[in-house]
């Protein structure tokens, strides 16, 4: 399981795009809303060396470009969908459940 954190503002269109993809792909993430004024985004600067959002942190990976974030999320979802059968949750089959 990945530990994904998204630093964003509520008004940022690129942030909305990233949050939408996270939700669409059903990737769990920690949402950190940062101040609107860039110089007050000290937490973002400490993590990424710059003040712009969105910033996605996935383990040791820090991404600051929206296109890189979207590509990373697609790859993350693709990897999750390729999980081995042992890693996938069992699916109930009510049609064949009562067969001898």
Steps between C-alpha positions, in 0.01 A plus 500: 500500500636836402498798729387780269466862614370784284581862588253731331273802517125483451492754215785367285370341174799266472445389860136424420615293203738296716241448775246390239739239361586375849129454567432346159780247545390439861846573635494579870694812588556753772374843398693802630347836413770768502474879524395696194797737526816327370752635754286350779530150353800413714402132519491476120841667474654265760381198302554614141736800503236723339163658587273388215221244525399231442776297663461124531710295739499124456748345741839645403369638170414872488327629186433867426390505136134422434574285194755297699249456782227380261740255332612371840141444612415314179805278550410446865146393409631276223738329741219450752275341237775252412515362854543127531188294580621457860508879540154556353191487718277199438188561295181334616310304238136477613394316182724200565501522879242225561623246242596155633 
